[in-house]
């Protein structure tokens, strides 16, 4: 009869081999403690200290203690003392320390006492309980300290580094589960697309848009006030929106639900940069109207990349009206360029700018003056560009501010 070997009797070469690694490392952090009015601290008494603010390193709280008259009575206030203390509850906390009295003369001759970067015969220092300290009772003789470069303008500066020893064991992962990406935006978007459960509709330019009050209120402070505030509209079933075209309101709702911007070409039905810029202008104004700050910034960023002669004046007026300071700066710089200014002044948008934001003309003139001053300076101090925007060979060059 054939004998069958039990499973445990298989040759050792066929048994699976597992492994793990124990990793010891330090979690490091530092704190700078400045002591001003050093002279006033003298005479506090032996054992009396000045403490830093508490700071956290490696999951524990720490504090620096400076003793102007020393920590030990036997030293008769001859020395100053400096310690780092465990300020939170903990037992047998192992750590590396570094206490540095900073040289304030700029010579970098700091007084450093450190565990870091040197061989430790007995390993890291162990703090047994809350209040345990590491440091120096005789850090420096007071008379020498007061004549040194460590004291400047009656101020001392101490730098402390702490490295808390942590350990963990790394082994093979016994599972790997792929977590799918979030679809919350898609789910809310589908809510808008289907209109299921909608409890309010907006009439915009003859077109109706169903929506959900709670979603609108959660995303927009203006809708929140309009639908649930003390001054809410009397009719919150159907609200008429004035001074806005339907495609812009459609884009607003799309952003509220999907948290993304509709494709401008799809929105306008035109494959035109001009139409895209015009829609971004309208959308920026609408985003500001409904308190959608992220959408407003997206539109501002898009308009910064789409500055052109025919629309820059209206974009500049828009930036002024809606407090878009970066967009305003980009437009002012573009208009003030000698090769652009005359062409911009001949557009209908410039007439609108003069009527709607007359104060901007003063800013524009000042900006143009600065550009001209820059051009004249370049003309006097180099032959790369002359005042009319051409280089020494007569070629047209673009002015750089």
C-alpha positions, 0 to 999 in steps of 0.5 A, spaced: 500 500 500 502 506 498 503 511 503 501 518 502 505 524 506 501 529 510 501 536 508 506 538 513 511 533 510 512 537 504 519 539 502 521 545 505 523 548 498 515 548 497 513 552 503 511 559 502 516 564 505 513 570 508 517 576 510 516 583 514 521 589 516 521 593 522 523 600 521 525 605 526 525 612 524 525 619 527 519 624 526 522 631 526 520 638 528 523 644 530 521 651 534 524 657 534 524 661 541 526 668 542 527 672 548 526 679 548 528 684 554 533 679 557 536 684 562 529 684 565 529 677 566 535 677 571 534 676 578 527 672 577 531 667 582 534 660 581 529 655 578 525 660 575 524 660 568 521 663 562 517 658 557 516 658 550 509 656 547 508 649 546 509 646 540 508 639 537 513 634 534 511 626 533 505 626 536 507 629 543 507 636 546 514 640 547 516 646 550 523 650 551 525 652 558 530 658 559 532 659 566 536 666 567 538 665 574 540 658 572 536 651 575 541 649 580 541 653 587 549 650 588 551 655 582 549 661 585 546 664 579 553 664 575 550 660 569 544 660 565 540 654 564 536 651 557 532 645 557 527 642 552 521 638 556 515 633 554 509 637 555 504 632 554 502 625 557 507 620 555 511 614 558 518 612 555 518 617 550 525 616 546 527 622 542 533 626 539 534 633 541 538 639 539 539 646 542 542 651 539 543 658 542 544 663 535 549 667 534 546 674 532 552 677 529 552 674 522 558 670 523 554 663 524 558 661 530 552 658 534 553 654 540 550 647 538 548 641 543 546 636 539 544 628 539 543 629 531 549 626 526 553 623 532 554 616 534 550 615 541 553 610 545 546 609 549 541 610 544 536 616 544 534 619 550 528 617 554 523 621 557 520 617 563 513 622 564 510 629 563 515 634 565 521 630 564 527 634 561 533 634 557 538 640 557 544 644 560 544 646 567 550 650 565 549 652 558 553 659 559 556 663 564 552 669 565 557 674 564 560 671 558 553 671 555 552 678 556 558 680 552 557 675 547 554 675 540 548 671 542 545 677 545 543 683 541 538 688 542 537 685 549 534 679 545 536 672 545 534 667 540 534 659 541 533 654 536 530 647 538 530 641 534 526 634 536 526 627 533 521 623 536 523 615 535 517 611 532 517 604 529 513 600 525 513 593 521 512 593 514 509 586 511 506 584 505 499 586 503 494 581 504 489 585 500 488 590 494 481 593 493 480 598 487 476 604 490 472 607 485 473 615 483 467 619 486 461 620 482 457 625 486 458 631 481 455 626 476 449 624 480 447 631 481 448 633 474 443 627 472 439 630 477 439 637 473 438 633 467 432 629 469 429 634 473 426 629 477 424 632 484 425 639 482 421 644 486 422 651 483 423 653 476 426 659 473 424 663 467 429 666 463 428 670 456 422 666 455 425 659 457 424 655 463 429 651 467 427 646 473 431 646 479 432 644 486 432 649 492 436 645 496 442 644 491 441 651 489 441 654 496 447 649 498 452 652 492 450 659 492 449 664 498 444 669 493 440 663 491 440 661 499 437 668 501 432 668 495 429 661 496 430 661 504 432 667 507 427 672 511 426 676 504 425 670 500 421 671 494 413 670 495 413 666 489 418 660 490 415 656 485 417 660 478 422 665 478 423 670 473 430 672 472 431 679 469 437 681 465 440 675 463 440 670 457 438 663 457 445 660 455 448 664 461 443 661 466 444 654 463 451 655 464 450 657 471 446 651 473 450 646 469 456 649 474 452 649 480 450 641 479 456 639 475 462 643 478 464 644 471 464 649 466 460 647 459 464 647 453 463 654 450 462 652 443 457 648 445 454 653 449 454 659 443 453 654 438 459 658 434 466 656 433 469 663 434 474 665 439 470 672 439 463 668 441 467 664 447 470 671 450 463 674 449 460 668 453 465 668 458 464 676 460 457 674 461 458 668 465 463 672 469 458 677 471 453 672 472 457 668 477 459 674 481 451 676 481 450 669 484 456 669 489 459 663 485 466 665 487 470 659 483 466 660 477 468 667 477 475 666 478 475 661 472 472 666 467 477 671 470 482 666 468 479 664 461 479 672 459 486 673 461 488 668 456 483 671 451 485 679 451 484 682 444 483 689 440 476 688 439 473 686 446 479 688 451 475 695 453 469 691 455 473 686 459 476 692 462 470 695 464 467 688 466 474 687 471 473 694 474 465 693 476 466 686 478 473 687 482 477 682 478 484 685 479 488 680 476 484 681 469 484 688 470 492 689 470 492 684 464 487 689 460 491 695 462 498 692 460 495 690 453 491 697 452 497 701 454 502 698 449 503 703 443 501 698 438 495 696 441 492 703 444 490 707 438 486 701 435 483 700 442 481 707 442 477 706 435 472 700 438 465 701 440 467 698 447 472 704 448 466 708 448 462 704 453 468 704 457 468 711 457 461 712 459 461 706 464 467 707 468 470 714 467 475 713 473 479 708 469 481 713 463 485 716 469 488 709 471 489 708 463 493 714 462 497 713 468 499 706 465 500 709 458 505 714 461 509 709 465 510 705 458 512 711 455 517 713 460 520 706 460 521 706 452 524 713 453 529 710 458 530 704 454 532 709 448 537 713 452 540 707 455 541 702 450 540 701 442 535 695 443 529 699 442 527 707 441 521 711 443 517 709 437 517 702 438 522 700 433 529 697 434 535 701 431 534 697 424 527 699 424 524 693 425 517 693 430 518 690 436 513 689 442 514 693 448 515 689 455 513 692 461 
